[in-house]
Amino acid sequence: MSTINNSTRIESTFETLKSQNKKALIPYVMAGDPNPATTVGLLHDLVKHGADMIEVGLPFSDPMADGPTVSLAGERALAAGTSTRDALKMVAEFRQTDTQTPIILMGYLNPVEIIGYDNFVALCEQSGVDGLLMVDLPPAEAGSFTQHLTDHSMNEIFLLSPTTLPERREQVLTHCGGYIYYVSLKGVTGSATLDTDDVATQVQAIKAETDLPVCVGFGIRDGASAKAIGTHADGVIVGSALVQNFADIDANDAAAVAKAQQKIMEKMDELRGALDSLSA
């Protein structure tokens, strides 16, 4: 891993957390959900309630890795008119007053190809993005894109799962930067059953092969599951348990949106407290 002087914001954050014996809490939210005006304030509130870095979903019409909760969040964002460029503008606005918290964009290649790879990377750099996780970009085909991101102080993050084949696993470990996103379940985001013993075994195996931090997502819903996973991983990623609070509300009802945000922050406090108890 890079030294802190030459680090990306993601790498620097993990260095700091390691020195403090703390685990990373990485919430995921969908840009533009439940409405575009909410997102920037939501990002700031997540930081206030313990987020070490934030994954921001890019709305897309065919999100193959997302379960119903996150897919519906994307549909709400698209219905509200949120585009990939809009999401980048939200990150740029967030950056005006927060220059420390890493932002990772999670999405799919189609919108990137429409914008153009070089143009997209330039927009990401201008907006203050720190990492990209393109779900449908195979690591074997990511060489030039990965290097382009590295040249602009951004990390490319890849997924590993229980079913990742050895060849792809080797490619991920070769090309990945920032952290490894370990998918704890066989399934889509928001899936139900979490086998913490299996996750522990898998995380330890990955750590034996790379110096990158390993963060675990999919299936972490509360403080208990966050603590169980945090015992073994360097961080936890929580999406569906937060995003679900925006389901079935009127996006134009300010009181309803505020109440949903309050529930999200209560969940963040629960997760942060659980992770911090590991180093108490």
C-alpha positions in Angstrom: 0.0 0.0 0.0 1.1 3.5 -0.7 2.7 5.6 2.1 0.4 8.2 3.6 2.2 11.0 1.7 1.3 9.5 -1.7 -2.0 8.0 -0.7 -5.4 8.5 -2.1 -8.0 9.7 0.4 -9.3 6.1 0.7 -5.8 4.8 1.6 -5.1 7.6 4.0 -8.4 7.0 5.8 -7.6 3.3 6.3 -4.1 4.2 7.5 -5.7 6.5 10.1 -8.3 3.9 11.2 -5.6 1.3 11.5 -3.6 3.6 13.8 -6.7 4.1 15.9 -7.6 0.4 16.0 -11.0 1.3 14.4 -13.1 -0.4 11.8 -14.4 1.5 8.8 -18.2 2.2 8.5 -19.1 2.6 4.9 -22.8 3.5 4.2 -24.2 3.2 0.7 -26.9 5.6 -0.5 -28.4 6.1 -4.0 -27.7 9.5 -5.5 -31.0 11.3 -6.0 -33.1 9.1 -3.7 -35.7 10.0 -2.6 -35.2 13.3 -4.5 -32.1 15.1 -5.8 -32.4 17.9 -3.3 -31.9 15.5 -0.4 -28.6 13.8 -1.3 -25.9 16.3 -0.4 -27.4 17.0 3.1 -27.7 13.2 3.6 -24.0 12.7 2.8 -23.0 15.3 5.4 -25.3 13.8 8.0 -23.8 10.3 7.4 -20.4 11.7 8.2 -21.7 13.4 11.3 -23.1 10.0 12.4 -19.9 8.0 11.9 -19.3 7.3 8.2 -15.6 6.9 7.5 -16.3 6.9 3.7 -19.4 6.7 1.6 -20.5 4.7 -1.4 -22.8 6.6 -3.7 -24.9 4.6 -6.1 -25.3 5.8 -9.7 -28.9 5.3 -10.8 -29.1 2.8 -13.6 -32.1 1.1 -15.3 -30.7 -2.5 -15.2 -28.7 -3.0 -11.9 -27.8 -6.6 -12.0 -26.1 -6.9 -8.6 -28.7 -4.9 -6.7 -31.6 -6.5 -4.7 -35.1 -5.1 -4.7 -34.4 -2.4 -2.1 -31.5 -0.8 -3.9 -33.1 -1.4 -7.3 -36.2 0.5 -6.2 -34.0 3.3 -4.9 -32.4 3.6 -8.3 -35.9 3.7 -9.9 -36.9 6.5 -7.6 -33.8 8.4 -8.4 -34.3 8.0 -12.1 -37.9 8.9 -11.8 -36.8 12.1 -10.1 -34.6 12.9 -13.1 -31.2 12.0 -11.6 -28.5 11.3 -14.1 -24.8 10.2 -13.7 -23.8 13.8 -14.3 -26.2 15.0 -11.6 -24.7 12.5 -9.2 -21.2 13.9 -9.9 -22.5 17.4 -9.3 -23.9 16.3 -5.9 -20.4 14.9 -5.0 -18.9 18.2 -6.1 -21.3 20.2 -3.9 -20.5 17.9 -0.9 -16.8 18.5 -1.6 -17.2 22.2 -1.2 -17.4 21.8 2.6 -16.0 18.3 3.2 -12.5 17.7 1.7 -11.7 14.6 3.8 -14.4 11.9 3.6 -13.7 9.6 0.7 -16.5 9.1 -1.8 -16.8 5.9 -3.9 -19.1 5.8 -6.8 -20.8 2.4 -7.4 -22.5 1.7 -10.6 -22.5 0.1 -14.1 -20.5 0.7 -17.3 -23.3 1.7 -19.7 -23.6 5.3 -18.5 -19.8 5.6 -18.3 -19.5 4.5 -21.9 -22.1 7.0 -23.0 -20.2 9.8 -21.3 -16.8 8.4 -22.5 -14.2 6.8 -20.3 -11.7 9.7 -20.4 -14.4 12.3 -19.9 -16.0 10.4 -17.1 -12.6 10.1 -15.2 -12.0 13.8 -15.7 -15.5 14.6 -14.3 -14.9 12.3 -11.3 -11.6 14.0 -10.6 -13.1 17.5 -10.9 -16.0 16.4 -8.6 -13.7 15.0 -5.9 -14.5 11.3 -6.3 -12.0 9.0 -4.6 -12.9 5.5 -5.9 -15.0 3.7 -8.5 -16.7 0.3 -8.3 -18.1 -0.6 -11.7 -19.9 -3.9 -11.0 -19.8 -5.1 -14.6 -16.2 -4.2 -15.5 -14.2 -7.5 -15.5 -10.8 -7.0 -13.8 -9.1 -8.7 -16.8 -10.3 -5.9 -19.0 -9.7 -3.0 -16.5 -6.0 -2.5 -17.0 -5.9 0.9 -18.8 -9.0 2.2 -16.9 -7.4 1.2 -13.6 -4.1 3.0 -14.6 -6.1 6.1 -15.7 -7.7 6.3 -12.3 -4.4 5.7 -10.5 -2.9 8.6 -12.4 -5.7 10.8 -11.1 -5.4 9.7 -7.5 -8.5 7.5 -7.5 -8.8 3.8 -6.6 -10.7 1.1 -8.6 -12.4 -1.3 -6.3 -13.6 -4.8 -7.2 -15.9 -7.3 -5.7 -14.9 -10.8 -4.4 -17.6 -13.3 -3.5 -17.8 -16.8 -2.2 -18.2 -18.1 -5.8 -15.3 -16.1 -7.4 -13.2 -18.4 -9.5 -9.5 -18.6 -8.7 -8.5 -16.9 -12.0 -10.8 -13.9 -11.5 -9.8 -13.7 -7.8 -6.1 -13.4 -8.9 -7.1 -10.6 -11.3 -9.1 -8.8 -8.7 -6.2 -8.9 -6.2 -3.8 -7.6 -9.0 -5.9 -4.7 -10.1 -7.9 -3.6 -7.1 -7.0 -0.5 -5.1 -8.3 1.2 -1.9 -10.0 -1.9 -0.5 -11.4 -5.3 -1.4 -15.2 -5.4 -1.3 -16.0 -8.9 -0.2 -19.6 -9.9 -0.9 -20.7 -12.0 2.1 -23.5 -13.8 0.4 -24.4 -15.7 -2.7 -27.0 -13.4 -4.1 -27.9 -9.7 -4.6 -27.7 -6.8 -2.2 -30.2 -7.1 0.7 -30.1 -10.9 0.8 -31.0 -12.4 4.1 -28.8 -15.1 5.5 -25.3 -14.1 6.8 -22.9 -16.9 7.8 -20.3 -15.0 9.9 -18.1 -18.1 10.4 -17.8 -18.5 6.6 -17.2 -14.8 6.1 -14.4 -14.9 8.7 -12.7 -17.8 6.9 -13.0 -16.1 3.6 -11.7 -12.7 4.9 -8.7 -14.4 6.5 -7.9 -16.2 3.2 -8.1 -12.9 1.3 -5.9 -11.1 3.8 -3.3 -13.8 3.4 -3.1 -12.8 -0.3 -3.1 -9.0 -0.2 -2.2 -6.1 2.0 -5.4 -4.2 1.0 -8.1 -3.7 3.6 -11.0 -6.1 3.3 -14.5 -4.7 3.8 -17.6 -6.8 3.8 -21.0 -5.9 2.4 -24.4 -7.5 1.6 -26.4 -8.8 4.5 -25.2 -6.5 7.3 -28.4 -5.1 8.8 -27.7 -4.0 12.4 -25.2 -3.5 15.1 -24.9 -7.2 16.0 -24.1 -8.3 12.4 -21.8 -5.3 12.0 -19.9 -6.3 15.1 -19.7 -9.9 14.2 -18.2 -9.0 10.7 -16.1 -6.2 12.1 -14.3 -8.7 14.3 -12.6 -10.1 11.2 -12.9 -7.4 8.5 -11.4 -4.0 8.2 -14.8 -2.4 7.6 -18.4 -3.0 6.9 -20.6 -1.7 4.1 -24.3 -1.2 4.7 -26.8 -0.2 2.0 -30.2 -1.9 2.0 -30.7 -1.4 5.8 -30.4 2.4 5.2 -31.9 2.8 1.8 -35.1 0.9 2.7 -36.1 3.9 4.9 -36.9 5.9 1.7 -39.2 3.2 0.4 -43.0 3.9 0.4 -42.7 7.6 1.3 -43.8 10.6 -0.6 -40.5 12.1 -1.9 -42.2 15.5 -2.0 -43.3 15.4 1.7 -40.5 17.1 3.6 -41.7 15.8 6.9 -41.7 12.2 5.7 -38.3 12.6 4.1 -36.9 14.1 7.3 -38.4 11.2 9.4 -36.8 8.7 7.0 -33.4 10.4 7.3 -33.7 10.4 11.1 -34.2 6.6 11.0 -31.1 6.3 8.8 -29.1 8.2 11.3 -30.4 6.1 14.2 -29.2 3.0 12.3 -25.8 4.7 11.7 -25.4 5.4 15.4 -26.2 1.8 16.1 -23.7 0.5 13.6 -21.0 3.0 14.7 -21.4 2.1 18.3 -21.2 -1.6 17.6 -18.0 -1.2 15.6 -16.4 1.1 18.1 -17.1 -1.4 20.9 -14.6 -3.7 19.2 -11.7 -1.4 20.1 -13.1 -0.2 23.5 
